[in-house]
Amino acid sequence: MAQSSNGQVIRVEKVSKAFQTRAEGQLLALDDVSFDIPYGEFVTVVGPSGCGKSTLIKLIAGLSPFFSGRILYEGEEVRGLNTKVGYVPQESKLFPWLTLEENVAFGLDPRRYSRQERESRVQHFIKLAGLSGFEKYYPAQLSGGMAKRASIIRALVYDPAVILMDEPFGPLDAQTRMVLQDELLKIWEQKRQTILFVTHDLVEAVALADRVIIMSHRPGRITDIMKVPMSRPRNIFEIHRQSGFDDAYGRLWNIFRHELKIQAGGEPQPTA
């Protein structure tokens, strides 16, 4: 794995992104966004709907071109598809004609891995995600939570240094979401890849992260970057009882509440 000279795996420098729309003409989605992420850190991104969180993830992945500013990955500017990162979209998007194990193996380059190595890696990650016994199942035969696990390990299996996750647990029910949050943290504790995780859930943002990037209303700007002073490993199922959670959540909510112009009683503040 290449190392950038300053120890940062991702550097976003003064990035702005606009879209051309019929209704509103040019729409500025991101405005002058800058931050760094070092190796091995778990960072969440939270902000109001439409603030450009998903756009930011896609820019880092090289999936959305034509922007101003610079994005560096391991010290090199991202110009086109960033094949060195793993990307987990909001929807699982498994190939319906492939089995679970074939979906997980899809990204493994046969020029890099022998057949035996590919099979070994696939089985290792399937076991890690609690999916043993479902290797021959097709996506239509899997529950939503199982399909999401498969989507996640498909991004992990070729051992990228960075995983970009765009609200991966958003569509799931609360119970399944907690189970998958727990599974993700267990995998991360073992592998320690860098994760940039977009969410709209403030509890999720605090529970998972070392740092939280808070974004403003559109056009999306960095309002604050908050450290989460909670020890690891973390118990997702008892996260509200963990030392430091209430303080971290309270600080995040105060920042977010100010951005949304909500008073302490919960009502929006009057505007001039």
C-alpha positions in Angstrom: 0.0 0.0 0.0 1.4 3.4 -1.0 1.7 6.0 1.8 1.2 9.7 1.2 3.9 11.9 2.6 1.7 13.4 5.3 0.1 10.2 6.4 -3.3 11.1 5.0 -5.0 8.6 2.7 -7.6 11.1 1.6 -7.2 14.8 1.2 -10.1 17.0 -0.1 -9.0 20.5 -1.0 -11.4 23.3 -1.7 -13.8 21.1 -3.6 -16.9 22.6 -5.2 -19.4 20.8 -7.4 -22.4 22.2 -9.4 -25.1 20.5 -11.5 -27.0 21.9 -14.4 -30.8 21.6 -13.9 -33.7 22.7 -16.1 -35.7 24.1 -13.2 -33.0 26.1 -11.4 -30.2 26.4 -13.9 -26.8 25.8 -12.3 -27.2 24.2 -8.8 -24.3 24.4 -6.4 -24.2 21.1 -4.4 -20.8 21.5 -2.6 -18.9 24.7 -1.9 -15.3 24.9 -0.8 -15.1 21.6 1.1 -11.8 20.6 2.6 -10.7 17.9 5.0 -8.1 15.1 5.5 -8.5 11.5 6.6 -5.6 9.5 7.9 -5.1 5.7 7.5 -7.3 3.5 9.7 -9.8 6.1 10.8 -13.6 5.6 10.8 -15.2 8.9 9.8 -18.9 9.6 9.4 -20.5 12.4 7.4 -23.8 13.8 8.5 -25.9 16.7 7.3 -29.4 17.8 6.2 -31.0 16.1 3.2 -29.7 17.4 -0.1 -26.5 18.9 1.4 -24.2 16.9 -1.0 -23.1 14.1 1.3 -23.6 11.4 -1.4 -22.1 13.7 -4.1 -19.0 14.0 -1.9 -18.6 10.2 -1.7 -19.0 9.8 -5.4 -16.4 12.5 -6.1 -13.9 10.6 -3.9 -14.8 7.4 -5.7 -14.2 9.1 -9.1 -17.9 8.4 -10.1 -18.8 12.1 -10.6 -16.4 14.2 -12.7 -16.2 17.9 -13.5 -15.6 19.7 -10.2 -13.3 22.4 -8.9 -10.6 21.9 -6.3 -8.6 18.7 -5.8 -9.1 15.3 -4.3 -5.9 13.3 -3.4 -5.8 9.6 -2.7 -2.5 8.4 -1.2 -1.0 11.6 -2.4 -2.1 11.3 -6.0 -4.9 13.4 -7.6 -8.1 11.4 -8.4 -8.7 11.7 -12.1 -11.5 9.3 -13.1 -12.7 6.1 -11.5 -10.8 5.4 -8.2 -10.4 1.6 -8.5 -8.3 1.5 -5.2 -11.3 2.2 -3.0 -14.2 0.0 -2.0 -17.6 1.6 -2.6 -20.9 0.5 -0.9 -23.9 2.3 -2.4 -27.3 3.0 -0.6 -28.8 -0.1 -2.3 -27.2 -3.5 -2.3 -27.0 -3.8 -6.1 -26.0 -7.4 -6.2 -26.0 -9.1 -9.6 -29.3 -11.1 -9.6 -27.9 -13.8 -11.9 -24.9 -14.6 -9.6 -25.0 -16.5 -6.3 -23.9 -14.8 -3.0 -20.3 -16.3 -3.3 -20.1 -15.3 -7.0 -21.2 -11.7 -6.1 -18.6 -11.5 -3.4 -15.9 -12.8 -5.7 -16.8 -10.5 -8.6 -14.2 -7.8 -7.8 -11.3 -10.2 -7.2 -8.8 -9.8 -10.2 -7.8 -13.3 -11.4 -4.5 -11.8 -12.4 -3.7 -10.9 -8.8 -5.3 -13.9 -7.0 -5.1 -17.6 -7.9 -8.4 -19.6 -7.9 -7.5 -21.1 -4.5 -6.8 -17.6 -3.1 -10.0 -16.2 -4.4 -12.0 -19.1 -2.9 -10.2 -18.7 0.4 -10.8 -15.0 0.6 -14.5 -15.3 -0.3 -15.1 -18.0 2.3 -13.3 -16.0 4.9 -15.4 -12.9 4.4 -18.6 -14.8 4.1 -17.9 -16.4 7.4 -16.9 -13.0 8.9 -20.3 -11.6 7.9 -22.2 -14.5 9.3 -23.4 -15.7 5.9 -22.0 -19.3 6.0 -24.4 -21.7 4.5 -25.9 -19.2 2.0 -23.1 -19.3 -0.5 -25.2 -20.8 -3.3 -28.2 -18.5 -2.6 -29.2 -15.9 -5.2 -30.0 -12.3 -4.2 -33.7 -12.8 -4.5 -33.5 -15.6 -1.9 -31.7 -13.4 0.7 -33.2 -11.0 3.2 -32.5 -7.3 3.0 -30.0 -7.5 5.8 -28.2 -10.5 4.3 -28.0 -8.8 0.9 -26.6 -5.7 2.6 -23.9 -7.8 4.3 -23.0 -9.3 1.0 -22.7 -5.9 -0.5 -20.4 -4.8 2.2 -18.0 -7.8 2.1 -17.9 -7.5 -1.7 -16.3 -4.1 -1.1 -14.0 -5.5 1.5 -12.9 -8.8 -0.1 -10.1 -7.3 -2.3 -8.6 -5.5 0.8 -8.9 -1.9 -0.3 -7.3 0.7 2.1 -10.4 2.8 2.0 -14.2 1.9 2.1 -16.7 4.6 1.0 -20.2 3.9 2.3 -23.2 5.9 1.2 -26.0 5.5 3.8 -25.7 1.7 3.5 -28.1 1.0 6.3 -30.7 3.7 5.5 -33.5 1.5 4.1 -33.3 -1.1 6.8 -35.5 -1.5 9.9 -34.0 -0.4 13.3 -33.2 -4.0 14.5 -31.4 -5.1 11.3 -29.6 -1.8 11.2 -28.1 -2.3 14.7 -27.1 -5.9 13.9 -25.3 -4.7 10.7 -23.7 -1.7 12.6 -22.3 -4.3 15.0 -21.1 -6.6 12.2 -19.4 -3.6 10.5 -17.5 -2.6 13.6 -16.4 -6.1 14.3 -15.0 -6.4 10.7 -13.4 -2.9 11.0 -11.8 -3.8 14.3 -10.1 -6.8 12.6 -9.2 -5.1 9.3 -8.7 -1.5 10.3 -9.4 -0.1 6.8 -10.2 3.6 6.5 -14.0 4.1 6.3 -15.8 7.2 5.2 -19.5 6.6 6.0 -22.4 8.9 5.0 -25.5 8.8 7.3 -28.5 10.9 8.2 -28.7 9.3 11.6 -27.0 11.3 14.4 -26.8 8.2 16.8 -25.2 6.1 14.0 -22.8 9.0 13.2 -21.5 9.1 16.8 -21.7 5.3 17.5 -19.5 4.3 14.6 -17.0 7.1 14.3 -13.7 8.4 15.4 -14.6 11.8 13.9 -17.9 13.2 12.5 -17.9 15.7 9.6 -20.9 17.9 9.9 -22.2 19.6 6.7 -24.5 22.6 6.2 -27.6 23.0 4.1 -27.1 23.2 0.3 -24.7 24.2 -0.9 -22.9 21.8 1.3 -20.0 23.2 3.4 -18.1 21.8 6.4 -19.8 23.3 9.5 -17.6 21.4 11.9 -15.4 18.3 12.4 -16.0 16.7 15.8 -13.9 14.1 17.5 -15.8 11.3 19.3 -13.9 10.6 22.6 -15.3 7.1 23.1 -13.2 4.0 23.7 -13.2 0.9 21.5 -14.4 -1.7 21.0 -17.9 -0.4 21.2 -21.1 -2.2 22.0 -23.7 -1.0 19.5 -26.5 -2.6 21.5 -25.6 -0.7 24.7 -24.2 2.4 23.0 -26.3 4.8 25.1 -24.7 3.5 28.2 -21.1 3.8 27.0 -19.0 6.5 28.7 -18.8 9.6 26.5 -21.8 8.9 24.2 -24.2 11.3 25.8 -21.6 14.1 25.7 -20.7 13.4 22.1 -24.3 13.1 20.9 -25.2 16.3 22.8 -22.4 18.3 21.1 -23.3 16.9 17.7 -27.0 17.7 18.2 -26.2 21.3 19.3 -24.2 21.9 16.1 -26.9 20.3 14.0 -29.7 22.1 15.8 -27.9 25.4 15.1 -27.6 24.6 11.4 -31.3 23.7 11.2 -32.2 26.8 13.3 -34.1 24.7 15.9 -34.5 26.2 19.4 -33.8 24.2 22.6 -37.5 23.4 22.9 -37.5 21.7 19.5 -39.2 24.4 17.4 -37.6 26.1 14.4 -36.2 29.5 15.2 -38.0 32.5 13.6 -36.2 33.8 10.5 -35.8 37.5 9.8 
